[in-house]
Structures are given as C-alpha cells and as structure tokens.
Amino acid sequence: MIDVSVIIVSMDRPDLLGPCLDGLYGQTCVPMEVLVVAYRYAPENLAAVRSRYPSVRFIEQNNLAGFSENNNLALREARGRYCLIVNDDTLIRMPLIDRLVADYSSLPASAAAISPKIIFPDGRVQTCGRAPWTACRYLRHYLHMVDETKPSKWSMKEGLFQTWTLNGACFLIRTDVFREAGWFDERFVFTPEDIALGQKLNEMGYTVWTDADVEITHLAGGTVGSGRRLSPMETVIKPVRVRGALVYYSRGSSLRYFLMGVFIWIVELLRGLKYLFTRPRCRSAAPAPSGTRAPATLPDVRTIRLRTARTIRRHAIFTRRSAKELFLRLYGEL
C-alpha cells in the first residue's frame, strides 16, 4: 500500500533534482512512490539520473508545457492515498512527509491539503499559510505592496492551523480530493494554479491547513534567475503569468478584466520608461536555462526588464490568446 505519491517536475536540472531526491529518501519512512516529470531533459542527463535513482518513475516530457500540465501528467498516474507536490529546487532536512501525513489524524474530515512552512536558504519565511487572494490583493502585489509574512487570520501562526490557499512549492493533498477537483487547472501555465486550487477546495467545502513546525527550504528562482543573473526567459514567463492572473482574478467579468488590464498596462509603461533611462550594468556570462534557446551570454538586467515590460503591454493583456498559446508564441520568438 502506497501512502504518498511524490510529484516533481524537473526542467533538465539534475543539479537541483539530486539534492531534492536525496532529502526525500533520507527523511521519509512512510511507503511512497516518486514520479518525476523530466521536462525537456538532455538524453545524457536523463540517463544519469535514472541510473542514480532506479526507484524513481521518470516521465519524459519534451513538449512545451507549464507547471499545471506537467504536474497533471504524473498526477494521473499517482497511486498513493496522498500526493506531495514539491518543486525540484527544494531541500528537505526533516521527515516532512511523515509529519504531514501524521497531521491528518488530528485534522477534521474536511481537511484536503496541508502545507509546511516554506523558507528561503537564509531562513526568511516565504509562506507559512496564505490568505485569500483577490483582484485587489493581486494588484497590490503587482506593486510589491503585499507581505505574505505579515501575521493574519490565515498565516504566520504557530503549530497546526487552518489557512486558505496553497503554495505550489510544496503541499500534501488527499489524492481523491485532488482528482475530484480536476487536478491543476491547465488554463494557468506559470501561476496562479496553486492559489486557484486552494480557492476551489474551499468552494467545494474542504479545508486547507498549515503545520508551522514542519519546514522545507525553497531555493527559488531556478528558471528565470534573480538580480544580476536574470534570464531572458523572464520575457516569456512574466507575460504568461500576467495573462493567467488576469484570467483568474477577473472571474469571467470583462469589465474587471479591462480595468485590471489598464492598471497593469500603465504600471508596465512607467516601468518601461524607468528601465529606458537606467544605465546598463555590465554582465558576466551565464549559462542559458536548460530547455531554452537563451544565449550563453545574457543581456543585461535592464534590457531584459525593458523587453518584458514591452511584451506585457503588447501581448499579454488585451489578447484573445490563452496563457498556453501566449507561452508558445513568446517562446518561439525567444
């Protein structure tokens, strides 16, 4: 009997996947299966990780796809009572799965999913529970005015507490409930599929929880980088995120979509002007993210941000393309 199906999507990053799997196997006692979606892996890298981790079920995925679609490939094959969704850029240093599974014995029957406290390598908290996300909250977040580490009814408490929604970096969910919810919503490519799932669970009458005493370290930024090592993939990923967020937070209202779209268009125009008059900074060479055609010598951060702001205004807001269609187009132009 398998208790937990662990689902990991890895974008040709064996350097991240190895430590993640080592933590899983070194810290878990409950019966589990591990399914890794090997997304656009180089053949030699896939052969190497298969040889090193023979008990892992690798699912090859060479088509362009986002977080939801890739996870759903493995979720449909899951055999455990629970599914653990976890990013490959995470480090597990305690019996995370065992403790989250044990938590269910003290939770009500309505409990569908539970998250650990998610921290950055320097110890800062990324999320410890999450409040409901609304259109207004998203627009404030777009201006960097939302602090998810601020204590609230739904977050930053001690021990085991009820929260509202999820962080896709790591959570444990009942497989039967996840199946009932239709897995991840594939309308969303790079967010907000985790927030949408948590919202849907609540609407279905289930509850979401957090155990603040269980921690996982999230390295974050593995695809697009950060700071001086921002990748050209930012010009693809951020516009696709914006398109998905507008679809989700407008909730089918054309007027709400239009007003949110105008707000973001103006913000990105102002950002573009800011980047236009910012002096470029020298950049050192950096490898392109795996699975992309980005050049080995990256443009400076200013150039990438300027292109991203322009792409959002031109292609991500007032468009009939879905997030997936937009992703395919922008990636093809990279």
Secondary structure as GFF3:
##gff-version 3
##sequence-region A 1 334
A	DSSP	beta_strand	4	10	.	.	.	ID=ss1
A	DSSP	alpha_helix	14	27	.	.	.	ID=ss2
A	DSSP	beta_strand	32	39	.	.	.	ID=ss3
A	DSSP	alpha_helix	43	52	.	.	.	ID=ss4
A	DSSP	beta_strand	57	61	.	.	.	ID=ss5
A	DSSP	alpha_helix	67	75	.	.	.	ID=ss6
A	DSSP	beta_strand	82	86	.	.	.	ID=ss7
A	DSSP	beta_strand	90	91	.	.	.	ID=ss8
A	DSSP	alpha_helix	96	103	.	.	.	ID=ss9
A	DSSP	three_ten_helix	104	106	.	.	.	ID=ss10
A	DSSP	beta_strand	111	119	.	.	.	ID=ss11
A	DSSP	beta_strand	125	127	.	.	.	ID=ss12
A	DSSP	alpha_helix	135	142	.	.	.	ID=ss13
A	DSSP	beta_strand	160	163	.	.	.	ID=ss14
A	DSSP	beta_strand	170	174	.	.	.	ID=ss15
A	DSSP	alpha_helix	175	180	.	.	.	ID=ss16
A	DSSP	alpha_helix	193	203	.	.	.	ID=ss17
A	DSSP	beta_strand	207	218	.	.	.	ID=ss18
A	DSSP	three_ten_helix	227	229	.	.	.	ID=ss19
A	DSSP	alpha_helix	234	250	.	.	.	ID=ss20
A	DSSP	alpha_helix	254	276	.	.	.	ID=ss21
A	DSSP	alpha_helix	301	311	.	.	.	ID=ss22
A	DSSP	pi_helix	312	316	.	.	.	ID=ss23
A	DSSP	alpha_helix	323	333	.	.	.	ID=ss24
###
